């Protein structure tokens, strides 16, 4: 953000009595004033202090209000409320508000939104609610939104904006400029003009900077470029985001199977996709579903319980390994004290490798060509770390219990477990990805089970073997 933009934002915040506090959250004073205005029906205060806010700021405010105050705020603002603000709040809050509002009011708000935001607002509703809202829209708007909603969830077709500028190749630059000046139905912001044939098949595009440098008599087809980075409507949004990232795109055409132009995917939508996918990967690595802060306790319990159950089952399997060596543990209590060190160190090492691998799979930086090299690297790292920490822990354990053999046993077990941790940390995500499972969701459970079993088995197995050899 440049200095001018920062000052503008700062002045805007000052003008609305300091919406944000020092901690970055909605300020308590401002929140209380808004709550009071909603309770007393003070529409003038809301129009002056809430309506001018950016939609992201309105979203923060809505999330901070009590449930009963949210609907009151929207009702009081009426036509001055920008429904795009609902795209900035959690799904649970958004659905709660939309279910409380009449379909006609939602339809009026949707009609003022860009098509991609409108689809985002409608896609979480059930079919009946969608149809009730769409029924209040003009036929042309209905058709656009219905077509976008028919595409798979998390596809480029769901994310695309159906407002764009398209012209024939035989037009001159002067005709294009006049068209853009006179037509009121163009998108507010765009970086490209698309070139289509009479059947609306995409044939090229012209960047605005090049268009503005060309003379009026020049034909469009003389300055257009081929669309090398066209996005199929059915492409997964994460793949589309990777294309934007790789080729530094600001926008890209979205087409159907016959290369007919359907819409445009813009960088602001792609930033949202990248953020969503990153959040999803972090939640999945922790065994957490698609929960949000506004979800209820029962919803969160249902979301987390399945993987906790799987983790409990795998822990029971790991515990059964300890049961095999009960007699050995009874001979020396020190083994019970040292077992968690072997298992936890291996588990942490595996988590490091697994996190790097899952991220590499998500960004497609690991493939069949470099997988073997990455595996060799991680195994080498595991061996080096194993030797280093095994030496330290072996010395500590030997001095702790005044037994050299205990130090040697735990050192050998740690080297073995760190090697297995490195192998499991990379192979488990790769195998899960190969068989179509999401490695971010399932990897941690199986990797933890592998390192626990290996750690317990190697440590207790070596101890049993050594004690049987000792007189």
Secondary structure as GFF3:
##gff-version 3
##sequence-region A 1 471
A	DSSP	alpha_helix	3	15	.	.	.	ID=ss1
A	DSSP	alpha_helix	28	40	.	.	.	ID=ss2
A	DSSP	alpha_helix	43	49	.	.	.	ID=ss3
A	DSSP	alpha_helix	55	64	.	.	.	ID=ss4
A	DSSP	alpha_helix	67	77	.	.	.	ID=ss5
A	DSSP	three_ten_helix	78	80	.	.	.	ID=ss6
A	DSSP	three_ten_helix	83	88	.	.	.	ID=ss7
A	DSSP	alpha_helix	91	100	.	.	.	ID=ss8
A	DSSP	alpha_helix	103	111	.	.	.	ID=ss9
A	DSSP	alpha_helix	115	122	.	.	.	ID=ss10
A	DSSP	alpha_helix	127	134	.	.	.	ID=ss11
A	DSSP	alpha_helix	139	150	.	.	.	ID=ss12
A	DSSP	alpha_helix	156	159	.	.	.	ID=ss13
A	DSSP	beta_strand	166	167	.	.	.	ID=ss14
A	DSSP	alpha_helix	173	182	.	.	.	ID=ss15
A	DSSP	beta_strand	192	196	.	.	.	ID=ss16
A	DSSP	beta_strand	202	207	.	.	.	ID=ss17
A	DSSP	alpha_helix	208	213	.	.	.	ID=ss18
A	DSSP	alpha_helix	220	223	.	.	.	ID=ss19
A	DSSP	beta_strand	231	232	.	.	.	ID=ss20
A	DSSP	alpha_helix	237	247	.	.	.	ID=ss21
A	DSSP	beta_strand	251	255	.	.	.	ID=ss22
A	DSSP	beta_strand	261	266	.	.	.	ID=ss23
A	DSSP	alpha_helix	267	285	.	.	.	ID=ss24
A	DSSP	alpha_helix	297	323	.	.	.	ID=ss25
A	DSSP	alpha_helix	326	331	.	.	.	ID=ss26
A	DSSP	alpha_helix	334	362	.	.	.	ID=ss27
A	DSSP	alpha_helix	371	401	.	.	.	ID=ss28
A	DSSP	alpha_helix	404	434	.	.	.	ID=ss29
A	DSSP	alpha_helix	439	469	.	.	.	ID=ss30
###
